[in-house]
Amino acid sequence: MRIALLSYRSKPHCGGQGVYVRQLSRGLAELGHEVEVFSGQPYPELDSTVKLTEVPSLDLYREPDPFRTPRPGEFRDLLDVLEVATMWTAGFPEPLTFSIRAARLLRKRARDFDVVHDNQSLGYGLLRLRAAGLPLVATVHHPITRDRVADLAAAKWWRKPAVRRWYGFVRMQARVARRIPELITVSSASSADISEDFGVPPERIRTIPLGVDTELFKPAEPPRVEGRIVAVASADVPLKGVRHLLEAVAKLRTERKVELVLVTRLTAGGPTQRLIEQLGIRDIVRTVTGIDDAELAALLASAQAACVPSLYEGFSLPTVEAMACATPLVVSRAGALPEVVGPDGQCAHLVPPGDAQALAQRLAGLLDDAGQRRRLGEAGRRRAVERYSWRSVAESTVDCYIDSIERMRREGA
């Protein structure tokens, strides 16, 4: 099968979209399919068996100069003007502009592919592909409406109009999702949320959990670092709940030795950095960024506990990666997290979302009880190996492709 896999941004080593594109394309290629990834910046790192076609945007949010103003010579067409104008008016243009650019490329090459698989852009350009007769599948990791709710709740009153404007693309995503017959999501919780927020009939959504490389993410031989807690999260995003974890760590450090390692990039002078200073915990909080999968696996395996304090998750790949490393978890009872880790006390402790006191109590219990850490860690490793593999993800995704191709044939008959 010849597959075009689309991703409007594909950060290689962190963030669900980049990991998903890399691992799914690898799994599909290992099954014998021909995969070509079409991506905007940041571009993914792919196996040599997978072709990358760059679909360059103006890269307005790149590090270290996000929200940059392009030089006049960078503008190529009116779509670039639209991209900048949307940013200048506080909107987020990439899902729309990427979908249009990708559609332009793919309509010229319609005979080269059997199916097109979009990863979360859900832009209007995709509808041009369907109109051109290309079978279309889309993955929705979770509806971005949930991010919008959390960001609005956290915003000061004077910032709320700008937050609503930033999330203006969500209306487009809902409209496009309703017109794509085959949707994939990563958890039952996310499926229910897509159906509710986007108005998609439940029978059109297929749940295929994400996978993990259990040969890379595995327990390590050296002893774990005493008191180390690891969290992988976008720390300045309110939905990720890092504020509550920092408050919990501030409580813990008054009673015991503790170290928090955040895998994230902090905004200089941003809310998370300011809170660390206010809580007086700069000496026990360390941030790392730009690490590859092997380094992340080693970090997770070095911790006595991992924490996912999110207010919502559509799946949470870092949770499965920690389980694969036999690292016991404390996670919020929010979104798909209970579905990922199983019942409370089996592989992880579940706490109410946003409850710093409960986080502190559960983390303290883990740090103080080696037997409990070992029991939860071993159960997490078993669950990761038995339930989550990229090969099974790829096989289930191919089944969805076949259904999409058959549907298109019936409609064209």
Contacts in CASP RR format, 6 or more apart in sequence:
PFRMAT RR
TARGET T0000
AUTHOR 0000-0000-0000
METHOD contacts of the structure
MODEL  1
MRIALLSYRSKPHCGGQGVYVRQLSRGLAELGHEVEVFSGQPYPELDSTV
KLTEVPSLDLYREPDPFRTPRPGEFRDLLDVLEVATMWTAGFPEPLTFSI
RAARLLRKRARDFDVVHDNQSLGYGLLRLRAAGLPLVATVHHPITRDRVA
DLAAAKWWRKPAVRRWYGFVRMQARVARRIPELITVSSASSADISEDFGV
PPERIRTIPLGVDTELFKPAEPPRVEGRIVAVASADVPLKGVRHLLEAVA
KLRTERKVELVLVTRLTAGGPTQRLIEQLGIRDIVRTVTGIDDAELAALL
ASAQAACVPSLYEGFSLPTVEAMACATPLVVSRAGALPEVVGPDGQCAHL
VPPGDAQALAQRLAGLLDDAGQRRRLGEAGRRRAVERYSWRSVAESTVDC
YIDSIERMRREGA
1 33 0 8 1.000
1 34 0 8 1.000
1 114 0 8 1.000
1 115 0 8 1.000
1 398 0 8 1.000
1 401 0 8 1.000
2 33 0 8 1.000
2 34 0 8 1.000
2 36 0 8 1.000
2 112 0 8 1.000
2 113 0 8 1.000
2 114 0 8 1.000
2 115 0 8 1.000
3 28 0 8 1.000
3 33 0 8 1.000
3 34 0 8 1.000
3 35 0 8 1.000
3 36 0 8 1.000
3 113 0 8 1.000
3 114 0 8 1.000
3 115 0 8 1.000
3 116 0 8 1.000
3 117 0 8 1.000
3 401 0 8 1.000
4 36 0 8 1.000
4 38 0 8 1.000
4 106 0 8 1.000
4 112 0 8 1.000
4 113 0 8 1.000
4 115 0 8 1.000
4 116 0 8 1.000
4 117 0 8 1.000
5 21 0 8 1.000
5 24 0 8 1.000
5 25 0 8 1.000
5 28 0 8 1.000
5 35 0 8 1.000
5 36 0 8 1.000
5 37 0 8 1.000
5 38 0 8 1.000
5 117 0 8 1.000
5 119 0 8 1.000
6 37 0 8 1.000
6 38 0 8 1.000
6 39 0 8 1.000
6 98 0 8 1.000
6 99 0 8 1.000
6 102 0 8 1.000
6 116 0 8 1.000
6 117 0 8 1.000
6 118 0 8 1.000
6 119 0 8 1.000
6 121 0 8 1.000
7 17 0 8 1.000
7 18 0 8 1.000
7 20 0 8 1.000
7 21 0 8 1.000
7 37 0 8 1.000
7 38 0 8 1.000
7 39 0 8 1.000
7 40 0 8 1.000
7 44 0 8 1.000
7 119 0 8 1.000
7 120 0 8 1.000
7 121 0 8 1.000
8 39 0 8 1.000
8 40 0 8 1.000
8 57 0 8 1.000
8 94 0 8 1.000
8 95 0 8 1.000
8 98 0 8 1.000
8 99 0 8 1.000
8 119 0 8 1.000
8 120 0 8 1.000
8 121 0 8 1.000
9 17 0 8 1.000
9 18 0 8 1.000
9 39 0 8 1.000
9 40 0 8 1.000
9 41 0 8 1.000
9 42 0 8 1.000
9 94 0 8 1.000
9 98 0 8 1.000
10 17 0 8 1.000
10 18 0 8 1.000
10 21 0 8 1.000
10 22 0 8 1.000
10 37 0 8 1.000
10 39 0 8 1.000
10 40 0 8 1.000
10 42 0 8 1.000
10 43 0 8 1.000
10 44 0 8 1.000
11 17 0 8 1.000
11 18 0 8 1.000
11 42 0 8 1.000
11 44 0 8 1.000
12 18 0 8 1.000
12 22 0 8 1.000
12 42 0 8 1.000
12 43 0 8 1.000
12 44 0 8 1.000
12 45 0 8 1.000
12 292 0 8 1.000
13 19 0 8 1.000
13 45 0 8 1.000
13 290 0 8 1.000
13 291 0 8 1.000
13 292 0 8 1.000
13 293 0 8 1.000
13 296 0 8 1.000
14 232 0 8 1.000
14 263 0 8 1.000
14 289 0 8 1.000
14 290 0 8 1.000
14 291 0 8 1.000
14 296 0 8 1.000
15 234 0 8 1.000
15 317 0 8 1.000
16 141 0 8 1.000
16 317 0 8 1.000
17 119 0 8 1.000
17 120 0 8 1.000
17 141 0 8 1.000
18 44 0 8 1.000
19 317 0 8 1.000
20 119 0 8 1.000
20 139 0 8 1.000
20 141 0 8 1.000
20 210 0 8 1.000
20 317 0 8 1.000
21 37 0 8 1.000
21 39 0 8 1.000
21 44 0 8 1.000
21 46 0 8 1.000
21 119 0 8 1.000
22 44 0 8 1.000
22 45 0 8 1.000
22 46 0 8 1.000
22 47 0 8 1.000
23 211 0 8 1.000
23 213 0 8 1.000
23 390 0 8 1.000
23 393 0 8 1.000
24 390 0 8 1.000
24 393 0 8 1.000
24 394 0 8 1.000
24 397 0 8 1.000
25 35 0 8 1.000
25 37 0 8 1.000
25 44 0 8 1.000
25 46 0 8 1.000
25 47 0 8 1.000
25 50 0 8 1.000
26 46 0 8 1.000
26 47 0 8 1.000
26 49 0 8 1.000
26 50 0 8 1.000
26 390 0 8 1.000
27 390 0 8 1.000
27 391 0 8 1.000
27 393 0 8 1.000
27 394 0 8 1.000
28 35 0 8 1.000
28 394 0 8 1.000
28 397 0 8 1.000
28 398 0 8 1.000
29 35 0 8 1.000
29 47 0 8 1.000
29 49 0 8 1.000
29 50 0 8 1.000
30 49 0 8 1.000
30 391 0 8 1.000
30 394 0 8 1.000
31 391 0 8 1.000
31 394 0 8 1.000
31 395 0 8 1.000
31 398 0 8 1.000
33 398 0 8 1.000
35 49 0 8 1.000
35 50 0 8 1.000
35 51 0 8 1.000
36 50 0 8 1.000
36 51 0 8 1.000
36 52 0 8 1.000
36 53 0 8 1.000
36 112 0 8 1.000
36 113 0 8 1.000
37 44 0 8 1.000
37 46 0 8 1.000
37 50 0 8 1.000
37 51 0 8 1.000
37 52 0 8 1.000
37 53 0 8 1.000
38 53 0 8 1.000
38 55 0 8 1.000
38 102 0 8 1.000
38 105 0 8 1.000
38 106 0 8 1.000
39 52 0 8 1.000
39 53 0 8 1.000
39 54 0 8 1.000
39 55 0 8 1.000
40 54 0 8 1.000
40 55 0 8 1.000
40 56 0 8 1.000
40 57 0 8 1.000
40 98 0 8 1.000
41 56 0 8 1.000
41 57 0 8 1.000
41 59 0 8 1.000
41 62 0 8 1.000
42 62 0 8 1.000
43 52 0 8 1.000
43 54 0 8 1.000
44 52 0 8 1.000
46 52 0 8 1.000
53 105 0 8 1.000
55 98 0 8 1.000
55 101 0 8 1.000
55 102 0 8 1.000
55 105 0 8 1.000
57 83 0 8 1.000
57 94 0 8 1.000
57 97 0 8 1.000
57 98 0 8 1.000
57 101 0 8 1.000
58 70 0 8 1.000
58 74 0 8 1.000
58 75 0 8 1.000
58 80 0 8 1.000
58 83 0 8 1.000
58 84 0 8 1.000
60 66 0 8 1.000
60 67 0 8 1.000
60 68 0 8 1.000
60 70 0 8 1.000
60 83 0 8 1.000
60 84 0 8 1.000
60 87 0 8 1.000
60 93 0 8 1.000
61 67 0 8 1.000
61 94 0 8 1.000
62 68 0 8 1.000
63 265 0 8 1.000
67 87 0 8 1.000
69 84 0 8 1.000
70 80 0 8 1.000
70 84 0 8 1.000
74 80 0 8 1.000
75 81 0 8 1.000
75 84 0 8 1.000
79 97 0 8 1.000
79 100 0 8 1.000
79 101 0 8 1.000
82 93 0 8 1.000
82 97 0 8 1.000
83 93 0 8 1.000
83 94 0 8 1.000
83 97 0 8 1.000
86 92 0 8 1.000
86 93 0 8 1.000
86 96 0 8 1.000
86 97 0 8 1.000
87 93 0 8 1.000
89 165 0 8 1.000
90 162 0 8 1.000
90 165 0 8 1.000
90 166 0 8 1.000
91 165 0 8 1.000
91 166 0 8 1.000
91 168 0 8 1.000
91 169 0 8 1.000
92 166 0 8 1.000
92 167 0 8 1.000
92 168 0 8 1.000
92 169 0 8 1.000
93 169 0 8 1.000
94 121 0 8 1.000
95 120 0 8 1.000
95 121 0 8 1.000
95 122 0 8 1.000
95 123 0 8 1.000
95 169 0 8 1.000
95 172 0 8 1.000
95 173 0 8 1.000
96 123 0 8 1.000
96 124 0 8 1.000
96 125 0 8 1.000
96 169 0 8 1.000
96 172 0 8 1.000
98 121 0 8 1.000
98 123 0 8 1.000
99 118 0 8 1.000
99 121 0 8 1.000
99 122 0 8 1.000
99 123 0 8 1.000
99 124 0 8 1.000
99 125 0 8 1.000
99 126 0 8 1.000
100 123 0 8 1.000
100 124 0 8 1.000
100 125 0 8 1.000
102 121 0 8 1.000
102 125 0 8 1.000
103 125 0 8 1.000
103 126 0 8 1.000
103 128 0 8 1.000
103 129 0 8 1.000
106 113 0 8 1.000
106 116 0 8 1.000
106 129 0 8 1.000
106 132 0 8 1.000
106 134 0 8 1.000
107 128 0 8 1.000
107 129 0 8 1.000
107 132 0 8 1.000
110 132 0 8 1.000
110 133 0 8 1.000
110 134 0 8 1.000
113 134 0 8 1.000
114 135 0 8 1.000
114 401 0 8 1.000
114 405 0 8 1.000
115 134 0 8 1.000
115 135 0 8 1.000
115 136 0 8 1.000
115 137 0 8 1.000
115 401 0 8 1.000
115 404 0 8 1.000
115 405 0 8 1.000
116 126 0 8 1.000
116 129 0 8 1.000
116 134 0 8 1.000
116 135 0 8 1.000
116 136 0 8 1.000
116 137 0 8 1.000
117 136 0 8 1.000
117 137 0 8 1.000
117 138 0 8 1.000
117 139 0 8 1.000
117 397 0 8 1.000
117 401 0 8 1.000
118 126 0 8 1.000
118 136 0 8 1.000
118 137 0 8 1.000
118 138 0 8 1.000
118 139 0 8 1.000
118 180 0 8 1.000
119 138 0 8 1.000
119 139 0 8 1.000
120 138 0 8 1.000
120 139 0 8 1.000
120 140 0 8 1.000
120 141 0 8 1.000
122 138 0 8 1.000
122 140 0 8 1.000
122 172 0 8 1.000
122 173 0 8 1.000
122 176 0 8 1.000
122 177 0 8 1.000
122 180 0 8 1.000
123 169 0 8 1.000
123 172 0 8 1.000
123 173 0 8 1.000
123 176 0 8 1.000
124 172 0 8 1.000
124 175 0 8 1.000
124 176 0 8 1.000
126 136 0 8 1.000
126 138 0 8 1.000
126 176 0 8 1.000
126 180 0 8 1.000
127 176 0 8 1.000
127 179 0 8 1.000
129 136 0 8 1.000
130 136 0 8 1.000
130 179 0 8 1.000
130 180 0 8 1.000
133 408 0 8 1.000
134 408 0 8 1.000
135 401 0 8 1.000
135 404 0 8 1.000
135 405 0 8 1.000
135 407 0 8 1.000
135 408 0 8 1.000
136 180 0 8 1.000
136 181 0 8 1.000
136 182 0 8 1.000
136 404 0 8 1.000
137 180 0 8 1.000
137 182 0 8 1.000
137 183 0 8 1.000
137 184 0 8 1.000
137 397 0 8 1.000
137 400 0 8 1.000
137 401 0 8 1.000
137 404 0 8 1.000
138 176 0 8 1.000
138 177 0 8 1.000
138 180 0 8 1.000
138 182 0 8 1.000
138 183 0 8 1.000
138 184 0 8 1.000
139 183 0 8 1.000
139 184 0 8 1.000
139 185 0 8 1.000
139 186 0 8 1.000
140 173 0 8 1.000
140 177 0 8 1.000
140 183 0 8 1.000
140 184 0 8 1.000
140 185 0 8 1.000
140 190 0 8 1.000
140 194 0 8 1.000
140 198 0 8 1.000
141 185 0 8 1.000
141 186 0 8 1.000
141 190 0 8 1.000
141 314 0 8 1.000
141 315 0 8 1.000
142 185 0 8 1.000
142 186 0 8 1.000
142 190 0 8 1.000
142 193 0 8 1.000
142 194 0 8 1.000
142 312 0 8 1.000
142 313 0 8 1.000
142 314 0 8 1.000
142 315 0 8 1.000
142 336 0 8 1.000
143 170 0 8 1.000
143 173 0 8 1.000
143 174 0 8 1.000
143 190 0 8 1.000
143 193 0 8 1.000
143 194 0 8 1.000
143 197 0 8 1.000
143 198 0 8 1.000
144 167 0 8 1.000
144 169 0 8 1.000
144 170 0 8 1.000
144 173 0 8 1.000
145 170 0 8 1.000
145 174 0 8 1.000
145 193 0 8 1.000
145 197 0 8 1.000
145 198 0 8 1.000
146 193 0 8 1.000
146 197 0 8 1.000
146 239 0 8 1.000
146 312 0 8 1.000
146 314 0 8 1.000
147 167 0 8 1.000
147 237 0 8 1.000
147 239 0 8 1.000
147 312 0 8 1.000
148 163 0 8 1.000
148 164 0 8 1.000
148 167 0 8 1.000
148 170 0 8 1.000
150 237 0 8 1.000
150 238 0 8 1.000
150 239 0 8 1.000
150 311 0 8 1.000
150 312 0 8 1.000
151 163 0 8 1.000
151 166 0 8 1.000
151 167 0 8 1.000
151 237 0 8 1.000
151 238 0 8 1.000
151 239 0 8 1.000
152 160 0 8 1.000
152 163 0 8 1.000
152 164 0 8 1.000
153 238 0 8 1.000
154 238 0 8 1.000
155 162 0 8 1.000
155 163 0 8 1.000
173 198 0 8 1.000
174 197 0 8 1.000
174 198 0 8 1.000
174 199 0 8 1.000
177 183 0 8 1.000
177 194 0 8 1.000
177 198 0 8 1.000
177 199 0 8 1.000
177 200 0 8 1.000
178 198 0 8 1.000
178 199 0 8 1.000
178 200 0 8 1.000
181 204 0 8 1.000
181 404 0 8 1.000
181 407 0 8 1.000
182 204 0 8 1.000
182 206 0 8 1.000
182 400 0 8 1.000
182 403 0 8 1.000
182 404 0 8 1.000
182 407 0 8 1.000
183 194 0 8 1.000
183 200 0 8 1.000
183 204 0 8 1.000
183 205 0 8 1.000
183 206 0 8 1.000
184 205 0 8 1.000
184 206 0 8 1.000
184 207 0 8 1.000
184 208 0 8 1.000
184 397 0 8 1.000
184 400 0 8 1.000
185 191 0 8 1.000
185 194 0 8 1.000
185 205 0 8 1.000
185 206 0 8 1.000
185 207 0 8 1.000
185 208 0 8 1.000
185 314 0 8 1.000
186 207 0 8 1.000
186 208 0 8 1.000
186 209 0 8 1.000
186 210 0 8 1.000
186 314 0 8 1.000
186 315 0 8 1.000
186 336 0 8 1.000
187 207 0 8 1.000
187 209 0 8 1.000
187 314 0 8 1.000
187 315 0 8 1.000
187 335 0 8 1.000
187 336 0 8 1.000
187 339 0 8 1.000
187 340 0 8 1.000
188 207 0 8 1.000
188 336 0 8 1.000
188 339 0 8 1.000
189 314 0 8 1.000
189 335 0 8 1.000
189 336 0 8 1.000
189 339 0 8 1.000
190 207 0 8 1.000
190 314 0 8 1.000
190 315 0 8 1.000
190 335 0 8 1.000
190 336 0 8 1.000
191 202 0 8 1.000
191 205 0 8 1.000
191 207 0 8 1.000
192 202 0 8 1.000
193 314 0 8 1.000
193 335 0 8 1.000
194 200 0 8 1.000
194 205 0 8 1.000
195 201 0 8 1.000
195 202 0 8 1.000
195 205 0 8 1.000
206 396 0 8 1.000
206 400 0 8 1.000
208 393 0 8 1.000
208 396 0 8 1.000
208 397 0 8 1.000
208 400 0 8 1.000
209 315 0 8 1.000
209 340 0 8 1.000
209 387 0 8 1.000
209 388 0 8 1.000
209 393 0 8 1.000
210 315 0 8 1.000
210 317 0 8 1.000
210 320 0 8 1.000
210 388 0 8 1.000
210 393 0 8 1.000
211 317 0 8 1.000
211 320 0 8 1.000
211 388 0 8 1.000
211 389 0 8 1.000
211 390 0 8 1.000
211 392 0 8 1.000
211 393 0 8 1.000
212 317 0 8 1.000
212 320 0 8 1.000
212 321 0 8 1.000
212 323 0 8 1.000
212 324 0 8 1.000
212 384 0 8 1.000
212 388 0 8 1.000
212 389 0 8 1.000
212 390 0 8 1.000
213 293 0 8 1.000
213 324 0 8 1.000
213 390 0 8 1.000
214 324 0 8 1.000
214 384 0 8 1.000
214 385 0 8 1.000
214 388 0 8 1.000
214 389 0 8 1.000
216 293 0 8 1.000
216 294 0 8 1.000
216 297 0 8 1.000
217 293 0 8 1.000
217 297 0 8 1.000
217 300 0 8 1.000
217 301 0 8 1.000
217 321 0 8 1.000
217 324 0 8 1.000
217 325 0 8 1.000
217 384 0 8 1.000
218 297 0 8 1.000
218 301 0 8 1.000
218 324 0 8 1.000
218 325 0 8 1.000
218 326 0 8 1.000
218 381 0 8 1.000
219 301 0 8 1.000
219 325 0 8 1.000
219 326 0 8 1.000
219 381 0 8 1.000
220 298 0 8 1.000
220 301 0 8 1.000
220 302 0 8 1.000
220 325 0 8 1.000
222 302 0 8 1.000
224 301 0 8 1.000
224 302 0 8 1.000
224 303 0 8 1.000
224 304 0 8 1.000
225 259 0 8 1.000
225 302 0 8 1.000
225 303 0 8 1.000
225 304 0 8 1.000
226 257 0 8 1.000
226 304 0 8 1.000
227 256 0 8 1.000
227 257 0 8 1.000
227 258 0 8 1.000
227 259 0 8 1.000
227 304 0 8 1.000
227 305 0 8 1.000
227 367 0 8 1.000
228 259 0 8 1.000
228 261 0 8 1.000
228 302 0 8 1.000
228 303 0 8 1.000
228 304 0 8 1.000
228 305 0 8 1.000
229 249 0 8 1.000
229 258 0 8 1.000
229 259 0 8 1.000
229 260 0 8 1.000
229 261 0 8 1.000
229 303 0 8 1.000
229 304 0 8 1.000
229 305 0 8 1.000
229 306 0 8 1.000
229 307 0 8 1.000
229 363 0 8 1.000
229 367 0 8 1.000
230 260 0 8 1.000
230 261 0 8 1.000
230 263 0 8 1.000
230 299 0 8 1.000
230 300 0 8 1.000
230 302 0 8 1.000
230 303 0 8 1.000
230 305 0 8 1.000
230 306 0 8 1.000
230 307 0 8 1.000
230 322 0 8 1.000
230 327 0 8 1.000
231 242 0 8 1.000
231 245 0 8 1.000
231 260 0 8 1.000
231 261 0 8 1.000
231 262 0 8 1.000
231 263 0 8 1.000
231 306 0 8 1.000
231 307 0 8 1.000
231 308 0 8 1.000
231 309 0 8 1.000
232 262 0 8 1.000
232 263 0 8 1.000
232 264 0 8 1.000
232 296 0 8 1.000
232 300 0 8 1.000
232 306 0 8 1.000
232 308 0 8 1.000
232 318 0 8 1.000
232 321 0 8 1.000
233 240 0 8 1.000
233 241 0 8 1.000
233 242 0 8 1.000
233 262 0 8 1.000
233 263 0 8 1.000
233 264 0 8 1.000
233 308 0 8 1.000
233 309 0 8 1.000
233 310 0 8 1.000
233 318 0 8 1.000
234 240 0 8 1.000
234 264 0 8 1.000
235 242 0 8 1.000
235 262 0 8 1.000
235 264 0 8 1.000
235 266 0 8 1.000
235 272 0 8 1.000
235 287 0 8 1.000
236 242 0 8 1.000
236 264 0 8 1.000
236 266 0 8 1.000
236 267 0 8 1.000
236 270 0 8 1.000
236 271 0 8 1.000
236 272 0 8 1.000
238 311 0 8 1.000
239 310 0 8 1.000
239 311 0 8 1.000
239 312 0 8 1.000
240 309 0 8 1.000
240 310 0 8 1.000
240 311 0 8 1.000
241 309 0 8 1.000
241 310 0 8 1.000
241 311 0 8 1.000
241 332 0 8 1.000
241 353 0 8 1.000
241 354 0 8 1.000
242 262 0 8 1.000
242 264 0 8 1.000
242 272 0 8 1.000
242 309 0 8 1.000
243 271 0 8 1.000
243 272 0 8 1.000
243 275 0 8 1.000
244 309 0 8 1.000
244 354 0 8 1.000
244 355 0 8 1.000
244 356 0 8 1.000
244 359 0 8 1.000
245 260 0 8 1.000
245 307 0 8 1.000
245 309 0 8 1.000
245 356 0 8 1.000
245 359 0 8 1.000
246 260 0 8 1.000
246 272 0 8 1.000
246 275 0 8 1.000
246 276 0 8 1.000
246 279 0 8 1.000
246 281 0 8 1.000
246 285 0 8 1.000
247 279 0 8 1.000
247 356 0 8 1.000
247 359 0 8 1.000
247 360 0 8 1.000
248 309 0 8 1.000
248 356 0 8 1.000
248 357 0 8 1.000
248 359 0 8 1.000
248 360 0 8 1.000
248 363 0 8 1.000
249 258 0 8 1.000
249 260 0 8 1.000
249 279 0 8 1.000
249 281 0 8 1.000
249 284 0 8 1.000
249 285 0 8 1.000
249 360 0 8 1.000
249 363 0 8 1.000
250 279 0 8 1.000
250 280 0 8 1.000
250 281 0 8 1.000
251 356 0 8 1.000
251 357 0 8 1.000
251 360 0 8 1.000
252 258 0 8 1.000
252 360 0 8 1.000
252 363 0 8 1.000
252 364 0 8 1.000
252 367 0 8 1.000
253 281 0 8 1.000
253 284 0 8 1.000
255 364 0 8 1.000
256 364 0 8 1.000
256 367 0 8 1.000
256 368 0 8 1.000
258 284 0 8 1.000
258 367 0 8 1.000
259 284 0 8 1.000
259 285 0 8 1.000
259 286 0 8 1.000
260 281 0 8 1.000
260 284 0 8 1.000
260 285 0 8 1.000
260 286 0 8 1.000
261 286 0 8 1.000
261 287 0 8 1.000
261 288 0 8 1.000
261 299 0 8 1.000
261 303 0 8 1.000
262 285 0 8 1.000
262 286 0 8 1.000
262 287 0 8 1.000
262 288 0 8 1.000
263 287 0 8 1.000
263 288 0 8 1.000
263 289 0 8 1.000
263 291 0 8 1.000
263 296 0 8 1.000
263 299 0 8 1.000
263 318 0 8 1.000
264 272 0 8 1.000
264 287 0 8 1.000
264 289 0 8 1.000
265 287 0 8 1.000
265 289 0 8 1.000
265 290 0 8 1.000
266 272 0 8 1.000
266 273 0 8 1.000
266 287 0 8 1.000
267 273 0 8 1.000
276 282 0 8 1.000
276 285 0 8 1.000
288 299 0 8 1.000
291 299 0 8 1.000
296 321 0 8 1.000
297 321 0 8 1.000
297 325 0 8 1.000
300 306 0 8 1.000
300 321 0 8 1.000
300 322 0 8 1.000
300 325 0 8 1.000
300 327 0 8 1.000
301 325 0 8 1.000
301 326 0 8 1.000
301 327 0 8 1.000
303 322 0 8 1.000
303 327 0 8 1.000
304 327 0 8 1.000
304 328 0 8 1.000
304 366 0 8 1.000
304 367 0 8 1.000
304 373 0 8 1.000
305 327 0 8 1.000
305 328 0 8 1.000
305 329 0 8 1.000
305 330 0 8 1.000
305 363 0 8 1.000
305 366 0 8 1.000
305 367 0 8 1.000
305 373 0 8 1.000
306 318 0 8 1.000
306 319 0 8 1.000
306 322 0 8 1.000
306 327 0 8 1.000
306 328 0 8 1.000
306 329 0 8 1.000
306 330 0 8 1.000
307 329 0 8 1.000
307 330 0 8 1.000
307 331 0 8 1.000
307 359 0 8 1.000
307 363 0 8 1.000
308 316 0 8 1.000
308 318 0 8 1.000
308 319 0 8 1.000
308 322 0 8 1.000
308 329 0 8 1.000
308 330 0 8 1.000
308 331 0 8 1.000
308 332 0 8 1.000
308 337 0 8 1.000
309 331 0 8 1.000
309 332 0 8 1.000
309 353 0 8 1.000
309 354 0 8 1.000
309 359 0 8 1.000
310 316 0 8 1.000
310 331 0 8 1.000
310 332 0 8 1.000
310 334 0 8 1.000
310 337 0 8 1.000
310 353 0 8 1.000
311 332 0 8 1.000
311 334 0 8 1.000
311 353 0 8 1.000
311 354 0 8 1.000
312 334 0 8 1.000
312 335 0 8 1.000
312 353 0 8 1.000
313 319 0 8 1.000
313 332 0 8 1.000
313 334 0 8 1.000
313 335 0 8 1.000
313 336 0 8 1.000
313 337 0 8 1.000
313 340 0 8 1.000
314 335 0 8 1.000
314 336 0 8 1.000
315 336 0 8 1.000
315 340 0 8 1.000
316 331 0 8 1.000
316 336 0 8 1.000
316 337 0 8 1.000
316 340 0 8 1.000
319 329 0 8 1.000
319 331 0 8 1.000
319 337 0 8 1.000
319 340 0 8 1.000
319 341 0 8 1.000
319 348 0 8 1.000
320 340 0 8 1.000
320 384 0 8 1.000
320 388 0 8 1.000
322 329 0 8 1.000
323 329 0 8 1.000
323 341 0 8 1.000
323 347 0 8 1.000
323 348 0 8 1.000
323 377 0 8 1.000
323 380 0 8 1.000
323 381 0 8 1.000
323 383 0 8 1.000
323 384 0 8 1.000
324 380 0 8 1.000
324 381 0 8 1.000
324 384 0 8 1.000
324 385 0 8 1.000
324 388 0 8 1.000
325 381 0 8 1.000
326 377 0 8 1.000
326 378 0 8 1.000
326 380 0 8 1.000
326 381 0 8 1.000
327 377 0 8 1.000
328 347 0 8 1.000
328 348 0 8 1.000
328 366 0 8 1.000
328 372 0 8 1.000
328 373 0 8 1.000
328 376 0 8 1.000
328 377 0 8 1.000
328 380 0 8 1.000
329 341 0 8 1.000
329 347 0 8 1.000
329 348 0 8 1.000
329 349 0 8 1.000
329 376 0 8 1.000
330 348 0 8 1.000
330 349 0 8 1.000
330 351 0 8 1.000
330 359 0 8 1.000
330 362 0 8 1.000
330 363 0 8 1.000
330 366 0 8 1.000
331 337 0 8 1.000
331 341 0 8 1.000
331 348 0 8 1.000
331 349 0 8 1.000
331 350 0 8 1.000
331 351 0 8 1.000
332 350 0 8 1.000
332 351 0 8 1.000
332 352 0 8 1.000
332 353 0 8 1.000
332 354 0 8 1.000
333 344 0 8 1.000
333 350 0 8 1.000
333 351 0 8 1.000
333 352 0 8 1.000
333 353 0 8 1.000
334 353 0 8 1.000
337 350 0 8 1.000
338 344 0 8 1.000
338 350 0 8 1.000
341 347 0 8 1.000
341 348 0 8 1.000
341 350 0 8 1.000
341 380 0 8 1.000
341 383 0 8 1.000
342 348 0 8 1.000
342 383 0 8 1.000
344 350 0 8 1.000
345 376 0 8 1.000
346 376 0 8 1.000
346 379 0 8 1.000
346 380 0 8 1.000
346 383 0 8 1.000
347 376 0 8 1.000
347 377 0 8 1.000
347 379 0 8 1.000
347 380 0 8 1.000
347 383 0 8 1.000
348 376 0 8 1.000
348 380 0 8 1.000
349 362 0 8 1.000
349 366 0 8 1.000
349 376 0 8 1.000
351 358 0 8 1.000
351 359 0 8 1.000
351 362 0 8 1.000
352 358 0 8 1.000
365 372 0 8 1.000
366 372 0 8 1.000
366 373 0 8 1.000
366 376 0 8 1.000
END
